[in-house]
């Protein structure tokens, strides 16, 4: 091999020059900067879109699919973390007091973005309702409407120790059930069974200053709860899943049992058993539920 060929071989194996390195780094930086600019533009655009009527209509449609009834929303907006805030949510049905449905002055949803790559979809980390009013109505085939909220309703009835009359049952017919509920309620202060739906929650839930009404037919509600606060917090410990419940009620009344006032119940659900951490409140004479 000649000296000239050896020089060419060495030249072909040499590293890129300093100028070539700078050019490559500059190209990468330009690409990253472009992506960042596009990302910021999309992020800001998304925040503005979250305030539009079209986005509110889209959210209303999604909520309607969940509840199974038409829904109207006053306004929506997205937070810096793309959490969703809804104002003046109202399910639209007939205007009768006994029509099942929900309305809330404010609904806040925070997302669990890590679920996107773990489960393939974004999960809900926190759900908060402020000043909700939920009206439950007994269905012809049994159960409560709106059905997606029935687990919450059953949970509240159980904690109030209310045994509501079935459709068409009179107050006189319900009197023995009321006496039985009062006796059983005194025995059950040490233990409160939870419905299956609530024990499976994988999100924190906050309900503040809510009102709940149950209708079973007739011209007056069968039960009502005023100013209820409910906080549900899943606790993930090594080898164990717990759920903490804190329920506060100003006043509860039923046609089929004694009422309650100034009630506070704190529970720790360990799947196989429930531990009462706190119970405060008192029974009061039967009062007419408020619609």
Order of alpha helices (4+ residues) and beta strands (2+ residues): alpha-alpha-alpha-beta-beta-beta-alpha-beta-beta-beta-alpha-alpha-alpha-beta-beta-beta-beta-beta
